[in-house]
Amino acid sequence: MAQKTAIIDEIHLEQPNLLVSCVVQVRLGADEQTVEFLLNLLLTCYVAMRESGFEWPPISEAAQERELERTVGVVLLSEQLNDSTSAHAARAQYIATHPKQPLLALVVSECNKWLQDQTQKKAEKESGKYVMMASVNLVNCIAHSAAHRRPASQRARHGSETL
């Protein structure tokens, strides 16, 4: 727990808007467990960012909004296609061209598990769609941000820290 808290503090300093995008879910009807789920995804994404050898500038609210609009556009496009084969192809193309495919796959897999758990508990809520969007938006903000390679001395220092 102390390690998680330390990383959350680090996120607060380096990527405060990503942190806010998780905790703001309470205003959209998310409960404490849902926010904890999102924070765990953020921790995973952040540690992946930190260990990647790249450095991300702070991701702004405007960048988050832009990525959210892009994601909503992709979803709407695939939903509006009348032919299920075309809709599936559109989703497959989105995944195939995503710059951070492994991170996207991990987040989508975790979201699917979370949704199944919510269904089994009969705890599905309207806020579930916001959780999905916030989760995918974390990945998209990371994927489309202007990251640059971190100097070797900093990579060694960050690489020695683990979750």
Secondary structure, 3 states (H helix, E strand, C coil): CHHHHHHHHHHHHHCHHHHHHHHHHHHHCCCHHHHHHHHHHHHHHHHHHHHCCEECCCCCHHHHHHHHHHHHHHHHHHHHCCCHHHHHHHHHHHHHCCCCHHHHHHHHHHHHHHHHHHHHCCCCCCHHHHHHHHHHHHHHHHHCCCCEECCHHHHHHHHCCCC
